[in-house]
Amino acid sequence: KELMKKFGLRDAIVVDCRDSDDEELIQRDLGATASHYVEASVNNGEIIAISSWSASLLALVDSMQPIPRKKNIRVVQILGGVGNPSAEVHAARLTGRFANLVQGQAIYLPAPGIVGAKATRDVFLEDPFVRDAMALFDQVTMALVGIGAVTPSRLLAESGNIFSEEEQGFLRENNAVGDILLRFFDSEGNPVESTLNDRVVSMELKQLKRVDRAIGVAGGARKLAAIRGALRGELINILITDSCTAEKLVRN
């Protein structure tokens, strides 16, 4: 209730924090809780968006049970899932398995999360499958996203969809505290504008803010500043986090 009041959230779910420094444990606990929330929230005709490269969302899918049949559900991937072949299975698993669990149609975004240049991104945007996926971004009714710190998570680093250390330094110098969908923002949730955005294949933050239920699943000390920035900027309207993080968010 304190989180909802302070940040104007539509809903907030707080998971018991057993060890604030054990990021993998927090991700598993958040994923399990988020799975129950989603199971109870899916309606007929939903267009559900899901991000790639999020350990918390992967834990959500691993914990989720098949839901009773709903009609006309589509699940669209909103961050490019092509990357290191050994890690790429995570992106396909997230989208495809989640779609199976909700008995919906999976719509993939067959492009990398980050490409080397704007011209390369423009080529991917001409692909008909990429266009079909991105055409649904403005129609999404529920979005499931992770919230990342400027320093990438292990899963994201393994995927190859990261900016270089020099580029990460540039982001910090320009007051970035975190990202959603590889779109970086500052402590107030304002987008950090740079040419790096021209190399990302994902939903934009302004599109995410328009989603009816934009659910952020994130916790742990490393992501505190990023979660706070996302809340201040109203980039999400539902938060699933751990109690240690929640207490810090309501105090400061």
HELIX and SHEET records of a PDB file:
HELIX    1   1 GLU A    2  PHE A    7  1                                   6    
HELIX    2   2 GLU A   23  SER A   41  1                                  19    
HELIX    3   3 ALA A   55  SER A   63  1                                   9    
HELIX    4   4 PRO A   85  LEU A  101  1                                  17    
HELIX    5   5 LYS A  118  LEU A  125  1                                   8    
HELIX    6   6 PRO A  128  MET A  134  1                                   7    
HELIX    7   7 PHE A  137  GLN A  139  5                                   3    
HELIX    8   8 ARG A  154  SER A  159  1                                   6    
HELIX    9   9 GLU A  165  GLU A  173  1                                   9    
HELIX   10  10 THR A  195  ARG A  199  5                                   5    
HELIX   11  11 LEU A  205  LYS A  209  1                                   5    
HELIX   12  12 ALA A  221  LYS A  223  5                                   3    
HELIX   13  13 LEU A  224  ARG A  232  1                                   9    
HELIX   14  14 SER A  243  ARG A  251  1                                   9    
SHEET    1   A 7 ASP A  11  VAL A  15  0                                        
SHEET    2   A 7 ILE A 238  ASP A 242  1                                        
SHEET    3   A 7 ARG A 213  VAL A 217  1                                        
SHEET    4   A 7 MET A 142  VAL A 145  1                                        
SHEET    5   A 7 ILE A  47  ILE A  50  1                                        
SHEET    6   A 7 ARG A  74  GLN A  77  1                                        
SHEET    7   A 7 GLN A 105  ILE A 107  1                                        
SHEET    1   B 3 GLY A 148  ALA A 149  0                                        
SHEET    2   B 3 GLY A 178  ILE A 180 -1                                        
SHEET    3   B 3 ARG A 183  PHE A 185 -1                                        
END                                                                             
